[in-house]
Amino acid sequence: MSAESRLAELKLQLPPVPKPAGVYKPLVISGKMAYVSGHGPLKSDGTMHTGRIGTDVDLAAGVASARQTGLAILATVRQTLGSLDRVARVVKVLGMVNCAPDFTQHPQVINGCSELFRDIWGEDHGVGARSAVGMGSLPGNITTEIEVIFELTH
């Protein structure tokens, strides 16, 4: 099943395509690779999930933030490539978590995005290499920021 079909089947709604918050391109293609700049948890109403996990929000809110960040990434990918079906596989995910110094569940938070990609592209193509790290802060106090490298079909 295609990624676009899976998106529809799962009844997922993508947020508006995020606008760059600085001097950078949201997605750069080099050869068969697509490098997606760090995205935040942009919601359909244009607001962001905010707050530090372990201080302001709990683990469940962090997981929801990572999932929403994944949806924002999908919006950028679809707009730039024309279709999610141009993605051959997820190569690498870097997830950054805005969290309290003693918070240690970074991988569980970023699973919100990784599970979304697995659900879209399947176990073989939707799960790639990954890092999940804690940050003392993120821009605008967003809860998560994620960047991704995708391999393209053509």
Buried (B, 14 or more C-beta within 10 A) or exposed (E): EEBBEBBEEEEBEBBEBBEEEEEEEBBEBEEEBBBBBBBBBBBEEEEBBBBBBBEBBEBEBBBBBBBBBBBBBBBBBBBBBEEBBBBBBBBBBBBBBBBEEEBEBBBBBBBBBBBBBBBBBBEEBBBBEBEBEBEEEBEEEBBBBBBBBBBBEE
